Amino acid sequence: MKGKWAAGIPPKNLTWVLPERLAASERPGGQSQSHRKVRRQEEIIWLRENGFSVVISTMPAPQNLAAYSELGVRWSHHPIPSVGDQREALVALYREISELQSGEEVILLHDDELGDRTVGIIAGYLTWTGRLPDAPSAMSISERLFGRVLGSEGRALAVTASELPRRA
C-alpha cells in the first residue's frame, strides 16, 4: 500500500493543453473551501513524480507556494488581478510560459479552481503565441478542450490577451 501512495494522486481536473508540455488544473489540494493539506501533499508528489518541471500559480494570494518548495517542486507566482488592468501581468505570465516551453519544461498552470479565469488565461496564451489566430478561435478550442462554456471573465481575459503585442 505504501508504494501506491508514494506516487501521489493527480490534481483534480488536470487537462493537457499542449500534450506533455502544458497542463492546467485546480489548485493542488482543492479549492479554498474544500482544500485539504494531505490531498495537496499527495497531488504535489504526483506532479513531481510525473515530470512536471514547474507549477505556475495565477492566484492573487501566495497559497501553496511554501508547500511546493517543501516537496521539491519549482514554482512561479503570477497573480492575475480580477479587476483593473491585467495586461502587464498577462504579458509577464505568457513570457515566462514561453521561455519555459522553449526549454522543454513541463508546466502546470493553476488558479484556485479550474474555471473561467484559468481557461481564459489559457485561451489568451494560445492567441498570444500565435498557435491560434484570434480570441474567438482560442475561446472555442479552449471550451472544447476543457469541456466548459467560458463566462464573461474568461472571455474578457482571452480578448485582453489577444490585444497584447504578440511575442517576437
C-alpha positions as CSV (number, residue, x, y, z in Angstrom):
1,M,0.0,0.0,0.0
2,K,2.8,2.4,0.7
3,G,4.1,2.2,-2.9
4,K,0.8,3.3,-4.3
5,W,0.6,6.4,-2.1
6,A,4.2,7.3,-2.6
7,A,3.4,8.1,-6.2
8,G,0.7,10.6,-5.1
9,I,-2.5,11.3,-6.9
10,P,-3.2,13.6,-9.9
11,P,-4.7,17.0,-9.3
12,K,-8.4,17.3,-9.9
13,N,-9.5,18.3,-13.4
14,L,-5.9,18.1,-14.8
15,T,-6.2,18.9,-18.5
16,W,-3.4,18.9,-21.0
17,V,-3.4,22.0,-23.2
18,L,-0.2,21.1,-25.1
19,P,0.3,17.3,-24.6
20,E,3.2,16.5,-22.2
21,R,4.2,20.2,-22.1
22,L,1.5,22.4,-20.6
23,A,-1.4,21.4,-18.4
24,A,-3.9,23.2,-16.2
25,S,-5.8,22.1,-13.1
26,E,-7.4,23.4,-10.0
27,R,-5.1,24.3,-7.1
28,P,-3.4,21.1,-5.8
29,G,-5.2,20.2,-2.6
30,G,-8.5,21.6,-3.9
31,Q,-10.3,24.9,-3.9
32,S,-10.2,27.1,-0.9
33,Q,-13.4,25.8,0.8
34,S,-12.6,22.2,0.3
35,H,-8.8,22.4,0.5
36,R,-7.1,19.6,2.3
37,K,-3.4,19.5,3.3
38,V,-3.0,15.7,2.8
39,R,-4.6,15.9,-0.6
40,R,-2.3,18.9,-1.5
41,Q,0.8,16.9,-0.5
42,E,-0.3,13.8,-2.5
43,E,-1.0,15.9,-5.6
44,I,2.3,17.8,-5.4
45,I,4.1,14.5,-5.1
46,W,2.3,13.2,-8.2
47,L,3.3,16.3,-10.1
48,R,6.9,15.9,-9.0
49,E,7.0,12.1,-9.8
50,N,5.3,12.6,-13.2
51,G,7.9,15.0,-14.6
52,F,6.3,18.4,-14.1
53,S,9.2,20.9,-14.0
54,V,7.4,23.9,-12.6
55,V,4.0,24.9,-11.2
56,I,2.7,28.3,-12.0
57,S,0.0,29.9,-9.8
58,T,-2.1,32.7,-11.0
59,M,-3.9,33.1,-7.7
60,P,-3.8,36.5,-6.1
61,A,-2.6,35.1,-2.8
62,P,0.6,33.0,-2.4
63,Q,-1.2,29.9,-1.2
64,N,0.6,26.5,-1.7
65,L,3.9,28.1,-2.7
66,A,5.7,27.0,0.5
67,A,4.3,23.5,0.1
68,Y,5.8,23.3,-3.4
69,S,9.2,24.3,-2.1
70,E,9.0,21.8,0.8
71,L,8.3,19.0,-1.6
72,G,11.0,20.0,-4.1
73,V,8.8,21.3,-6.8
74,R,9.8,24.5,-8.6
75,W,7.1,27.2,-8.7
76,S,6.4,30.6,-10.1
77,H,3.7,33.1,-8.9
78,H,2.0,35.3,-11.4
79,P,-1.1,36.8,-9.7
80,I,-3.6,37.9,-12.3
81,P,-5.8,40.7,-10.9
82,S,-9.5,40.2,-11.0
83,V,-10.2,43.9,-11.6
84,G,-8.2,46.6,-13.3
85,D,-5.5,46.4,-15.9
86,Q,-4.4,42.8,-16.4
87,R,-2.2,43.4,-19.4
88,E,1.1,43.7,-17.7
89,A,0.5,40.6,-15.5
90,L,-0.6,38.6,-18.6
91,V,2.4,39.5,-20.6
92,A,4.8,38.6,-17.8
93,L,3.0,35.2,-17.4
94,Y,3.0,34.5,-21.1
95,R,6.6,35.4,-21.5
96,E,7.6,33.0,-18.7
97,I,5.5,30.2,-20.0
98,S,7.0,30.7,-23.5
99,E,10.5,30.7,-22.1
100,L,9.9,27.6,-20.1
101,Q,8.4,25.9,-23.2
102,S,11.4,26.7,-25.3
103,G,13.5,24.9,-22.6
104,E,11.4,21.7,-22.8
105,E,9.9,22.3,-19.4
106,V,6.6,20.6,-18.4
107,I,4.3,23.1,-16.8
108,L,1.2,23.0,-14.6
109,L,-0.8,26.3,-14.5
110,H,-3.5,26.7,-11.8
111,D,-5.7,29.1,-10.1
112,D,-7.9,28.3,-7.1
113,E,-10.3,26.4,-9.4
114,L,-10.2,25.3,-13.0
115,G,-12.8,27.9,-14.0
116,D,-13.2,30.9,-16.2
117,R,-10.0,32.6,-15.1
118,T,-7.8,29.7,-15.9
119,V,-9.5,28.7,-19.2
120,G,-9.5,32.4,-20.3
121,I,-5.8,32.7,-19.5
122,I,-5.0,29.6,-21.5
123,A,-7.1,30.8,-24.4
124,G,-5.2,34.1,-24.3
125,Y,-1.9,32.3,-24.3
126,L,-2.8,30.3,-27.3
127,T,-3.6,33.5,-29.2
128,W,-0.6,35.4,-27.8
129,T,1.8,32.7,-29.0
130,G,0.2,32.6,-32.5
131,R,-0.9,29.0,-32.1
132,L,-4.4,30.2,-32.8
133,P,-5.3,33.3,-34.9
134,D,-7.7,35.2,-32.8
135,A,-9.7,35.3,-29.5
136,P,-12.9,33.6,-30.8
137,S,-10.9,30.7,-32.2
138,A,-8.9,30.3,-28.9
139,M,-12.1,30.5,-26.8
140,S,-13.8,27.9,-29.0
141,I,-10.9,25.5,-28.8
142,S,-10.4,26.1,-25.1
143,E,-14.1,25.4,-24.4
144,R,-13.9,22.1,-26.2
145,L,-10.6,21.2,-24.6
146,F,-11.9,21.9,-21.0
147,G,-15.5,20.8,-21.6
148,R,-17.0,24.0,-20.4
149,V,-18.5,27.2,-21.7
150,L,-16.5,30.3,-21.0
151,G,-18.3,33.0,-19.0
152,S,-17.7,36.7,-19.1
153,E,-14.5,36.8,-17.0
154,G,-12.8,34.1,-19.2
155,R,-13.9,35.8,-22.4
156,A,-12.6,39.1,-21.2
157,L,-9.2,37.6,-20.3
158,A,-9.0,36.0,-23.7
159,V,-9.9,39.2,-25.5
160,T,-7.5,41.3,-23.4
161,A,-4.7,38.8,-24.2
162,S,-5.5,38.9,-27.9
163,E,-4.9,42.6,-27.9
164,L,-1.4,42.3,-26.3
165,P,1.6,42.6,-28.6
166,R,2.4,39.1,-29.7
167,R,5.8,37.6,-28.7
168,A,8.6,38.2,-31.1
